[in-house]
């Protein structure tokens, strides 16, 4: 194979803020391409400061390992993932991008979109994608909501005004509201906030407590009147089983878990354990979002709104119609790079 890679930095439509004052105006990422004969597969790895992942480090690793990454005798994506997993054991974000490119390549070689390779069917009854509203002043959050009429909103919380925010938004919409605290609450705060959020018709709460606060999560799980979904607490395959008795479901991020290949196993494991399954965004462009889209037949919830939050894009091939997702139907990821 031949490996190509480059850096990317896409601007957000609005500054994107989550709990603990974490704000960004652009989403940096690395784009990778794997070429084999006439086929070219693409992948994307966003850089996330919370996980200590930078574009500079990913680009340096790719440059240092380029020959080893490309020399693999490619047959199937799962075999390539195992090779990459051992070659780059400390770089799940990069492994995810390369794994994504390998699946795109494989789908093109087999002339099938990924969801068919996964053994699933595209039906009209697939989950709708939410639209995320980052933390801001209440007037600005209302402005964001009114500018994007949508059937489901995901509201970032973790402020002193959490209930006031949701009350103000609820007063202006009958849409489904989901809440993501991004580990911004204590147990005491969560026990106070969740009943009030339930009264406001919130559907579920994502990652209410710190990612490693398993003891308090067990207490909250036993008392919560709303379903609780793990995000930061569920990164890799080994984390899925631990979420039982602490969360009602998990949010899988392809970038964090190291790709499509392990994500397929995580979905299967979660189903066996009776957990709900969501797949989430790390503000990927249409390139990375297309990979999430192919999982839709296997999901209960999806948050793949990166292309809606960004002013710019890397590819085309995913369409959003008030939450309903349409893929191109072309082989592999089904995307066309811009």
N, C-alpha and C positions, 0 to 999 in steps of 0.2 A: 504494500500500500504506500501511498504518498500522503504525508501529513502537512497541512497548512494551518496557520493560526494567526490571529490578529486581535488587537485590543478594540474595545468598543466603549462608548460612553453616551448613553441616551438620556435626554432631558425629561424630567417629569412635567406633566401639565401644571400640577400644583406642588409646592414643597411637600414632601412626604414625611410625616412625623408620627412616631409611635411612642409608647410609654418610656419614661425616664429621659425625655427630652431628645431622643434620637431623631434627627432630621437630616434629610438629604434632598438635593435638587436634581441630581443626576444618578443614573444607575450604571456603574462601570461593570464591564463583563469581558470575558474572553470568548471568541468564536473559533471553533475548530472545524476543519474539513478533512475527511478521509476519502481519498480517491483510489478506486480499484478498477482498472480498465475504463469503460465508458461511464461508470457510476461514481457519483460524488455524494457522500453523506455529510450532514451538518449537525453540529451540536453547540450548545451555549452554556457557559458557566458564569453566573453573576458573581461579583466580588461582594462579600458581606463582612463589614468590619466587626460585627458582633462575634463572628466565628474566626476572626483573625485572618481572613482570606483577602488577598490583594491581587490586583491585575499584575503588578510587577512580579510578584513571587510566582504566579501561575505561568507567566510568559517565560520567566527564567527557567522554570522546571521543564516546560515544553522544549525550550531550546537545548537544554542539557540532555534530555531523554529522547529527542526527536527520532534518532535512528532506531532505538529500541521499541518505541511506540509503533513505528511504521513497519518494522521488519516481520511482525507476526503474520503467519500464514492463515489468513482469515477464512473461517468456515461458517461459524455461527456467532451471534453476539454474546451468548452466555459464556462460551469458551474464551472469547476475547476479554470479557469483563473479568474473569478469573485471572487472566494474565496481567491485566492492568491493576487489579486489586493487589497483587503481589509486587508489581513493578513500582507502584505509586501508593504505598500503604498509608501515607500521611496526607494524601491529597484527594479526598472524596469528591470535591467540587470538580476537579479536573477529570477524574475517572468518570463522573456523571456525564460531562460534556462529550468525552470520547465514546462512552457507551451509547449515548444518544445518537452520535454520528454513525456508530456501527449498526444500530437498529435501522436508521434511515437508509444506510447502504444496503443492508440485508433485505429490507422491504422492496427496494428498487430492483434488486437482483431477483427476488421472488415475484415481482410484479403484484404485490399486495400492500394495502395500507396496514399500519401496525395493528390496529384493533382486530383485523382479521387474523394476523399472525398470532395474536393473543388468544384466538379462539372465541372471540365475542362478536356480537352483531350490533349494528347501528340501528336504533329504534327511535320512534318519536317520544318515548317516555324517559329520556335521559335527564339527569339532574341539570338544573339551570345554574349558570354562573352568577355569583354575587358581584357587586361593585363595592370596592373598599373606599371608605372615607377616613382619611388620616386625621389625627388629633389637630385641632385648631380652635380658634374662638368659635363660639356657638353660631354667630351670624355667618362666618365663613363656611362652617360645616353644613349649615342649611343651604347656603348658596351652591355648594358642591352637589348636594342632593337634588336640588331643584334643577340644576343644569344637566343632570343625568337621570331622567325618570327610569326606574329600574324595579323589577319585581322583588329583588333581594339585595339588602345592603349589609355589608360587614363594617361595623363601627369599631375603630380603634379607641380603646379606653385606657385608663391608668392615670387619671387626673383627679384633683379634688372635686371636680364638677361632673363626675360620671353620670349620676342620675339626672342632673339638669340637662346634660347633653342629650341623653336618650329621650327624655320627656319632650324636649324641643323638637327633635326629629320625628318622634312618634306623632306629635300634634299635626305634622304636615304630610304624613304618609300612612297608608294601610299596608305597605309592603312588608315582607318578612324582614326582621332585623336580627342579625347575629352580632355578637360582641366578642372582641378579641382584646384581652387585657395584656397580652405579651408579657406575662409573668409580673405584672405591675401591682398586684394586690398582696396583702397579708391575709392569713386565714380569717382574722377578725373582720377585716374589710369585706372579704368575699361573703362571709356569713350574713353581713348586713346588706350588701348590695344585691345579691342574687335574688332574694324574695321580691325586692322592689323592681328589679329587671323583669322578673316573671310576670308581675302585674302589668308591666308595660308591653307584654306580648313578645319578649325576646325569645328566639328559638333555642339557642344554646350559647354557652360561654366557652371560648377557646383559651387555653393556658392561663387560668386565673392566678396561679401561684408560681414561685420560683421553680425552675426546671428540676432542681434536685430536692425539693421539699416534699418528699414522698409521704412522710408521716402526717403532715397537715393535709395533704391531698386525700389521704385515706379518710380523714375526719370529714373533710368537705364533701367527698363523694357520698358518704353515708347520710349527709344532711341536705344536700343540694336539691332544690326543687326544679332545677334546670339540668339538662344533659351537659356534661363537661368533656371537652375534646383536648387531647394532648397535642402540642406542637413542639415547643422546645424540649419537652420531656420525652419525645419520641423521635429520635434522629435515625438510628440504625436498626437493623433487623432484630437485634437482641433486646431492644427496648419495648417491642410490641407486647410480649408476654407480661412484662413488668407493669404495664398500664392497666391490666385487669385488676379490678377492685379499687382503682384510683381514678380512672376516667371511663366514660361511656363510649368513647371512640378516639380515633387517632387522625392526625393530619399529616400525611406523607408529603415530604418535599423531595423531589427527584434530586435536586442539587445536593442536599444534605446527606441523603441516604446512600449516595454514590451511584445513582442512575436508575434506568428503567429496569434492568435485570434484577437487582435486589428489591425494587419496589413491587414487582410482580409477586415475589415471595412474601413480602410484607402484607399485601392485600389478602393473599390466601391465608396467611397465619391469623390475621385479624378476624377474618370470617370464621375460621375454626374456633376462635376464642369468644365469639359473640360480640365483637366490637364493631361499631359503626366506622365507616371509612370515608375520609375526606382527602382530597389531594389539593395542595396549596401552591401558591405562587411565591416566588422570591423576586417579583417584578421583572420576570423574563419578557423578552420581546415575543413576537409571533413565533420565532424559531423555537424557543424553549416551551412556549405555551402550547404549541402543536403537539409536543410529546405528552403533555398533561391531557390534552383533549382526547387522545386515543385511549386513555384509561376510563373515559366517561361511562361505558357500559358496566364497569366494575365498581362504580362509586355511589355513595349515598349523597355526598355533597362535593362541590368543586369551587375552588377559588383560583381562577386562571385569568384574572383581569389585568395582568401586566400591560398588554397592548392598549387597554383603555386608559391606563394611568400615565402612559408615556406619550410625549409629543412626537417622538420619532420611532422608527421601527427598522428591523433588520431583514424582514421577510414578509411575504404574503402567503395566505393559505388557510387562515382561520377567520371566520366571520361571526360577529356577535349581533344577535337580534333580540334586544331586551332580555338578555340572559340565555337565550337559546344559542347553542354552538353549532356551527356548520363547518365541517372540514372539507377540503377540496376533493377528497375521494381518490387522489392520486397515490401511487405507491410510496411506501416508506412514511416519512412524516407528512408528505404531501405539500411541502412548502416550496416557494420559489424565492431565492435570495434576492434582495434589492441591491 
